[in-house]
Amino acid sequence: MALQLSRAAVARTVPFAAFMILLVVRGELPADGSWGGIDPRWVYGLAVLVVGAALAWFWREYGELVPQTLPSGSEAALGIGVGIAVGGLWVVLDAPWMRIGEPSASFVPTDAAGALIWPLIVLRWIGATLLVPVMEELFWRSFLMRWLQSPQFEAVVPQRIGLKAIVLSTFVFMLAHTLWLAAVIAGLAYAWLYVRTGKLWVPILAHAVTNGLLGIWVVRTQQWAFW
């Protein structure tokens, strides 16, 4: 029997699926642009456009993102604090045993002379900071974590999500990242924020802070493997 996804499930999975498909495409294109003269780094720009359009198309389906669900001052402070902590841990939890394979699609925004290509950097930072947190939290926390609790996930109140759903969703989240230990900590931290506050905006904010700070650190240190 085929799996039937509700419109709410589709709205939370399609943007994520589109992003992952374009990530695979970017990883498969030759870095030297020998395939049709396409620089694979600019495929990230296509991903930003496609995922952004998908989120806009389904926006009315995201009841947890209406203005009434914005975090309070204390909740925002908590999200920012967690985001900073996760970002700080992410860049130190990179020992060989803390890695799973290699990044599937490298992103080095420099030209042949080693100079920074700022349009690529800005595009990457905006996508990672403003778009990816919304897309990923809608998929990992709003959909998958609640769906693991009950197939009728829309009826699941975040505060009622059990440990099994949190652990399983975090495990899958880990598999999507190269730095597995950092991903486990991040996944558990964002899940905890969602369950504790009942507001998806709080882990979105934390995720955005983590990615934003990580992007700044990567550009300053040119440790491109973290991107």
N, C-alpha and C positions, 0 to 999 in steps of 0.2 A: 504494500500500500504506500503510495507516494506521500511524502511529508507535505502537509498543507500549512503554509505560513499565512498568518493573518496580515492585514495591511500594516498593523502596528509593528509586526516583526519585520516585514519587508522594509519599512521606513528606517529601521535601525540597522539592517544588514546590508542594504544596497550601497550606501555610501562607503561603508567599510570594505565591501567586496570590490567595488570599483577601485578604491585606493590600492588594495593588495594586488589586483590584476595589473595595474599600471606599474606597481613596484616590480613585479616579475618581468614585465616588458622592458622596463628600464635596465634591469639586471642582465637581460639577454642581448640587448643591443651592444655592439662593439664600442668600446670607449673612444676609439679613434675616429668615430663618425663615418666609418667606411660603408655603413649600410644606409644608402640614400642620403649621405651627408648629414644625418641626424645626430646631433650631440645628445646623448642619452640624459645628460643632466637637466636639459630643458623639458624632459618628459615630466619632471616633478611639477613644472608649471602647468602642464596639461592636467595632472592629477589634482592640483589645487582648483582649477576651473571646473573639472568634472565633479569632484566631491562637493565643492561649494554649491554647484548647481543642484546636485541631488539633495543636499541638506535644505536648500531654499525650497525645492519642490515639495518636500515632505514636512516642512516646518510646522504646519498646523497639526501634524500627528504627534508632535513632541509636547504632550501636556505637562511634562515635568520641567519644561523650559519656559513656561509663561512668566511674565514679569512678577506675578504673585509668589513665585517660588525662588526669587533671588535671595541670596544669603543675607542674614543680619550682619551687623558689624563684627560681632564675636565669631560668627561662623566663617566670615571672610578671612578674619585674622587667623583662625585655625587652619583654613585651607592654604593660605599663603605660607604659614609656618611649616606645614607638612610638605608643601611643594619645595621650599628651600632645603629642608632636610633631605628629601629624596634626591634632589639635584646634587647636593653635596656628596651623598653616598654613591650616586651613580658613577662619578668620575674616579672613585678610588676602588670600587669593587670590580676591577678589571684584570685580576690575575688570570693566568692561563686556565686554571681549573674552574674559574667562574664564567667561562665562555662556552657557548655552543656553536661550533663551526665559525664561519666568517660571514660578514655582512653580505646579503644577496645582491645589493646594489650600492656600490660605493658612491660617495658624493664628495668630490674634491673641487671646490670652486676657485681654481687657479688656472692661469693660462700657461703656455709652454715655457714662459720665462719665470714662472712661479709667482706672478703678481695676482693679487686677489681680484676676482670678478664680482664686483659688488652687486650688480643686478641679480646674479645667481644667489648670493648670500642673503640678500633681502628677501627674495622670493622664498628661499628655504626657511628662513627664520619666521616669516609671516605664516607660512603653511604649518610649520611645526608648533607654533605658539598659539595661533588663533583658530586654525581649522582642525588639526589632528586631535586636540583634546576633546572638542565637541563630538567629532565623529567616533573616536574610540570609546569615550565614556558612554555614549548612546549604545554602542554595541556591547562592550565588555560588562558594564555595570547595569545599565537600564534594561538591556535585553538578556544577554547570556546568563548573568548571575541570577536574575529573577526567573528566567526560563528553567534553569536547573532546579530552582525551588519548586516551580509548578509550570506546566505547559501553558496555563492561562496566566502568563506572566504579568499582564496588565493589572491584574487584581492583587498582585503581591506588593504589600507595603514594604518599603526598604527595611524598616526596623524589624520585620519578621523573617528576614532572610537568614537561613541557618548556616552553620559552619561548613557543611558538606558543599553547598552551592558556592560559598566563598572560596573554599580550597580548590574545588574543581575549576572554577572560572579563572582563578589566579594561575593554576597550572597551565591552562591553555594560553593565557596571556604570556606566561613565561616562554612557551614554545615559539612565540612570535618575535622574540628578541634574542640577540646574540649574547648579551650579558645576563645570564639566567638568574643569578643571585640578586642583582640589582632589580631585575624585573619582578622577582618574587616580592621583594620589599615594597616596590612601587605599587604592584597590584594589590597587596594586602593593605597598604596605606590608603589608597584611593577607595577600596572597598569599605574600609573602616569608616572613612569620612561619609560615604553614602549611607551606610547603615546607621551611623550615629546621628547624623543630621536629618536624614530622610530627604535631602535635597541634592539633585544631581549637579546643580551649579557648583557645589562645594568641591567635589572631586575634579570637576572640569577646571575650576580655578587653580587647584593644586597642580594638576597636570600641566596647565598652561605655564605656571610659574616654573615648574621643573624644566619643561622644554625651552622656555625663554632663557633661563639662566644657563642651561646647558649649551644653547646656541651661542650665547655671548662668550662663554668659556672656550668653546671649540674654536671660534674665530680668533680669539686672543692668543690661544696656545697653538693653533693650527693642528690640533689633534683630530684630524678628519675622521679617524676610525670611529669616533663616538657619534658621528652624523651618518 
